[in-house]
Amino acid sequence: MNAGRSRRAGWLKLLGVSLGAFAFTFSLVPLYRIACEKVFGIRLSQEAQPGAKVAAAKGERWVTVQFDGGVNSKLAWDFRPHQQEMKVRVGQPYETRYFARNAAASPVVGSAVPSVAPARASQYFVKTECFCFTAQTLAAGESRDMPVRFIVDPALPADVKTLTLSYTFFRNDALTARLGTAKGPDAPRAAP
């Protein structure tokens, strides 16, 4: 009789753990969306937010995009935008460039985290190509111009006249450590 209760309790625990794992799996999608859109400013959907004012016509509206860049104190890089701002027509593709130089005496891998301000406008700033999509490896003393291609969605709320695109580069300790130990064709390579 005692073995039957123990077995039943074991099955109930197993069932509870299974249901918990199932619920956790379904909660990952909204958590991922929150992390991407709210924390990192990565737009995952093409829908406008309810109540947002939509610009009248695609080609009639201009906004100012400001550019900013910096590095975390652990990363011995110089990093900055080539230009401080540009006027852009909503719905049209544009390109800007950022400059990066490794001031360290050895190769370093860096990862960029973008942000767009104001935060409520971040979903309307669409990056079609960006150095932030992959880790960047710079050899000692190497410098590089890195492009960012973007479009400001015409659905940007009408009261937003200026957007700021900012990047912070962080040292990627795991990939930098692999640079020191990797030999041959498996070593991480610099992104183009």
N, C-alpha and C positions, 0 to 999 in steps of 0.2 A: 504494500500500500504506500509506503514511504517512497519507494522507487518510482511509482506512478506519478506522485505529486512532483517529485524532482524532475522527472522527464517533462511533465506538463509545464512546469515553471521554465525549464530550458527552452521549450518551444515558444512560449510566450515572450521570453527575452529575445529570441531569434527573430520572431515576428516584429517586435518593437524596434529592434535595430534595423531591420529591413525597411519598415515604414519610415523610420527616421532618415535613413540613407536616401530613400525615394523622395521625401520632402526636401531634403537638403539639395538634391540634384536639381529640382525644379526652382529652388530659390537662387541658384547660381546665375541664371539668365538675368533677372532683374538686378542682382548685385553687380554683375558685369556691366550692364547698361549704366547704372549709377556711377560706377568707377570711371568708365570711359567718358561719359558725357559731362558729369559734374566735376570730377577731380582732374582729369587730363584734358578736357575740352575737345574730345574726339567725337564727332557727330556720327551717330549710327543710323539715323533715319532721315528721310527727306521731308517729313511732315513739319508744318509750322506749328508753333505752340498755340493752343486755343487763346483767342483774344489778342493775338499779335496783330499789329497794324502792318499791312502789306503795302509795299511801294506801288505806285500807280502803274508804271510801265518799266519793262526790263532795261531799256537803254536810256532812260531819262534821269536816273539818279546817280550821284557821285558821293562817295564817302572817302574819308581819310583813313589810311592804315598806317599806324606807327609801328616801328620795329625796335625790339630791345633784345639784348642777349647778355648772359653772364655765365660764370662757372662757379661750381661749388669749391670751397677752400681746399679740398683734397686733390683737385685737378689742376696741374700746372700748365694750363693752356691759356692763350689769349683767344678771346672769342667775342665777335661783335658783328653787327649788321653793316653792310656796305652803305646803306642809306638809312636815314632816320625815319622817313615817312614818304608815302606816295598817295596821290589821289587816284582812286580807281572807280570805274563804272561798274555798278552791280551787274552780275551775270556774265562778266567778261573775264577770261583767264589772264593772269599776270604772273610775273616771275620776279623774285628778288634773290639776293645772295647774301650769305653770311661768310665771314672770314674766320678760320680757325688755325692756330699754330701751336704745336706742342713745344713748350719751353723746357720740358724735362730732358734728361740725358739718356732716356731709354724710351722704347715704344710704349704707348699708353692707349687703352681703349676707353672711349667716352660714350655715354648715352645721353641724348637730349630729351628733356621733358618740356613739351610746349604748353602754353596757356594763352587764352584769348580773353581780353577784358573789353567791355564789361562781360561778366560771366553769362548773363542771359543772352548775349549775342554770339556766344561761342559756337552754337550749333549752326549758325549761318555762315561761318568761316570754314570753307572746305579746302583742305590741302590735297591736291592731286598728286604731288610729288614732294617728298620731304626727307632730308637727312635724318630726321627724328624717327623714321620708320625702322631704321637699322642702327646697330652700334657702329661707331666710327673708330678706326684704328689710324693713329698718326705715329710715324716713326719719330725718333728724336730730332727736333728741329724742323720737322716737316710742316708745311703750311698748305692750306687748301681752301678754295672757294666752294661753298656748298649751296646749291640752289634750293629754293622753295617755290613751288608753283601752287597757285591758289585761285579760288573764285569766291567772291562774296555773293551769297545767295540773294536774289531779288526779294525774297520774303523777309529780309532783315527788317525789324520794326522801324517804322518811319522816324521815330525820335532818336535813333542811334545814328550819329553823324561821324563818330570816330571809333575805330577799333584799334587795339594794341595787341600785336603778336609778340610774345615774349618766349624765349627759350632759356633754360638753365641746363648746362652740361654738367653731368656727374661722372666721376671716375667709375668705370665698371671693373671692380676689383677682381671678380671671377674671371672675366675674359682677359684682363691684363695679366693675371697670374698664369693663365694658360699660355700666353705669349712667351713667358720665360721658360716654360717646360716643354712646349710643343716643338717637335722637330719634324722636318719634312713636309709633305703635302697636306697634312692635317692641321697645320698651324692656321689660326684665324687670319684672314686677309682683310686689308682695308677695303671699305666699300667705295665704289666709284664716285 
